[in-house]
Amino acid sequence: MPGIVGVISQREAHRCESLVSTMVESMEHEPFYATGTYAMPELGVYSGWTSLDASLTGAQFVVNEAKDAALILLRQRTNLLL
């Protein structure tokens, strides 16, 4: 099932990245899922996601000018036939 995970921490970057990777892998139930991760170690922000293949229409990562806040936006397109 598609999903988003994240860690906000001042721990070592490799530990947080490993944790996010483990969380993403636990959501990757089908081989056709697309996955990704994004990290901003200087802010202590680590994120990851799964989505149905080719349905992720955009990912945007925004950091404010002071570099003390981050916003992560993910959009997924879903075509449902009823």
ZADO-1210 file (C-alpha; in nm, 4 decimals, padded with zeros to 6 digits):
<atoms>
<atom x="00.0000" y="00.0000" z="00.0000" code="MET" pos="1"/>
<atom x="00.1337" y="00.3493" z="-00.0778" code="PRO" pos="2"/>
<atom x="00.2577" y="00.5494" z="00.2163" code="GLY" pos="3"/>
<atom x="00.4896" y="00.8112" z="00.3623" code="ILE" pos="4"/>
<atom x="00.7418" y="00.7669" z="00.6447" code="VAL" pos="5"/>
<atom x="00.9740" y="01.0051" z="00.8186" code="GLY" pos="6"/>
<atom x="01.2227" y="01.0594" z="01.0987" code="VAL" pos="7"/>
<atom x="01.3112" y="01.3878" z="01.2625" code="ILE" pos="8"/>
<atom x="01.6240" y="01.3412" z="01.4702" code="SER" pos="9"/>
<atom x="01.9695" y="01.4761" z="01.5480" code="GLN" pos="10"/>
<atom x="02.1166" y="01.1228" z="01.5566" code="ARG" pos="11"/>
<atom x="02.3842" y="01.0223" z="01.3061" code="GLU" pos="12"/>
<atom x="02.2627" y="01.0508" z="00.9466" code="ALA" pos="13"/>
<atom x="02.3465" y="00.6901" z="00.8548" code="HIS" pos="14"/>
<atom x="02.1299" y="00.5588" z="01.1421" code="ARG" pos="15"/>
<atom x="01.8308" y="00.7721" z="01.0432" code="CYS" pos="16"/>
<atom x="01.8690" y="00.6871" z="00.6734" code="GLU" pos="17"/>
<atom x="01.8855" y="00.3171" z="00.7603" code="SER" pos="18"/>
<atom x="01.5704" y="00.3457" z="00.9707" code="LEU" pos="19"/>
<atom x="01.3809" y="00.5211" z="00.6894" code="VAL" pos="20"/>
<atom x="01.4988" y="00.2588" z="00.4389" code="SER" pos="21"/>
<atom x="01.3723" y="-00.0183" z="00.6671" code="THR" pos="22"/>
<atom x="01.0339" y="00.1530" z="00.7002" code="MET" pos="23"/>
<atom x="01.0050" y="00.1993" z="00.3225" code="VAL" pos="24"/>
<atom x="01.0987" y="-00.1649" z="00.2592" code="GLU" pos="25"/>
<atom x="00.8258" y="-00.2767" z="00.5017" code="SER" pos="26"/>
<atom x="00.5656" y="-00.0968" z="00.2860" code="MET" pos="27"/>
<atom x="00.6906" y="-00.2314" z="-00.0467" code="GLU" pos="28"/>
<atom x="00.4433" y="-00.5205" z="-00.0730" code="HIS" pos="29"/>
<atom x="00.4446" y="-00.5515" z="-00.4530" code="GLU" pos="30"/>
<atom x="00.7305" y="-00.5452" z="-00.7056" code="PRO" pos="31"/>
<atom x="00.5555" y="-00.2769" z="-00.9139" code="PHE" pos="32"/>
<atom x="00.5607" y="-00.0213" z="-00.6288" code="TYR" pos="33"/>
<atom x="00.7849" y="00.2797" z="-00.6788" code="ALA" pos="34"/>
<atom x="00.9874" y="00.3910" z="-00.3758" code="THR" pos="35"/>
<atom x="01.2115" y="00.6796" z="-00.2842" code="GLY" pos="36"/>
<atom x="01.3844" y="00.8569" z="00.0004" code="THR" pos="37"/>
<atom x="01.5006" y="01.2101" z="00.0638" code="TYR" pos="38"/>
<atom x="01.7190" y="01.3362" z="00.3475" code="ALA" pos="39"/>
<atom x="01.8227" y="01.6760" z="00.4791" code="MET" pos="40"/>
<atom x="02.0771" y="01.5758" z="00.7471" code="PRO" pos="41"/>
<atom x="02.1592" y="01.9378" z="00.8271" code="GLU" pos="42"/>
<atom x="01.7984" y="01.9752" z="00.9487" code="LEU" pos="43"/>
<atom x="01.7678" y="01.6243" z="01.0900" code="GLY" pos="44"/>
<atom x="01.4841" y="01.5433" z="00.8461" code="VAL" pos="45"/>
<atom x="01.4649" y="01.2065" z="00.6686" code="TYR" pos="46"/>
<atom x="01.1690" y="01.0903" z="00.4585" code="SER" pos="47"/>
<atom x="01.0636" y="00.8049" z="00.2369" code="GLY" pos="48"/>
<atom x="00.7619" y="00.6885" z="00.0399" code="TRP" pos="49"/>
<atom x="00.6045" y="00.4131" z="-00.1615" code="THR" pos="50"/>
<atom x="00.3525" y="00.4612" z="-00.4405" code="SER" pos="51"/>
<atom x="00.1871" y="00.2656" z="-00.7141" code="LEU" pos="52"/>
<atom x="00.4231" y="00.2547" z="-01.0125" code="ASP" pos="53"/>
<atom x="00.4078" y="00.5747" z="-01.2209" code="ALA" pos="54"/>
<atom x="00.1333" y="00.7261" z="-01.0031" code="SER" pos="55"/>
<atom x="00.3636" y="00.9619" z="-00.8148" code="LEU" pos="56"/>
<atom x="00.3094" y="01.2844" z="-01.0038" code="THR" pos="57"/>
<atom x="00.5478" y="01.4995" z="-00.8113" code="GLY" pos="58"/>
<atom x="00.7626" y="01.5371" z="-00.5062" code="ALA" pos="59"/>
<atom x="00.8617" y="01.8761" z="-00.3780" code="GLN" pos="60"/>
<atom x="01.1023" y="01.9555" z="-00.0962" code="PHE" pos="61"/>
<atom x="01.1077" y="02.3106" z="00.0325" code="VAL" pos="62"/>
<atom x="01.3386" y="02.4580" z="00.2973" code="VAL" pos="63"/>
<atom x="01.2895" y="02.8089" z="00.4316" code="ASN" pos="64"/>
<atom x="01.5575" y="03.0748" z="00.3999" code="GLU" pos="65"/>
<atom x="01.6753" y="03.0294" z="00.7592" code="ALA" pos="66"/>
<atom x="01.7094" y="02.6541" z="00.6927" code="LYS" pos="67"/>
<atom x="01.5315" y="02.5684" z="01.0162" code="ASP" pos="68"/>
<atom x="01.2084" y="02.4315" z="00.8670" code="ALA" pos="69"/>
<atom x="01.1299" y="02.1915" z="00.5845" code="ALA" pos="70"/>
<atom x="00.8126" y="02.0970" z="00.3997" code="LEU" pos="71"/>
<atom x="00.7830" y="01.7738" z="00.2047" code="ILE" pos="72"/>
<atom x="00.4927" y="01.7440" z="-00.0403" code="LEU" pos="73"/>
<atom x="00.4016" y="01.4321" z="-00.2336" code="LEU" pos="74"/>
<atom x="00.1201" y="01.4058" z="-00.4853" code="ARG" pos="75"/>
<atom x="-00.0195" y="01.0828" z="-00.6184" code="GLN" pos="76"/>
<atom x="-00.2550" y="01.0510" z="-00.9142" code="ARG" pos="77"/>
<atom x="-00.5173" y="00.7793" z="-00.8878" code="THR" pos="78"/>
<atom x="-00.7322" y="00.6660" z="-01.1777" code="ASN" pos="79"/>
<atom x="-01.0278" y="00.4748" z="-01.0448" code="LEU" pos="80"/>
<atom x="-01.2720" y="00.3067" z="-01.2778" code="LEU" pos="81"/>
<atom x="-01.6018" y="00.2342" z="-01.1082" code="LEU" pos="82"/>
</atoms>
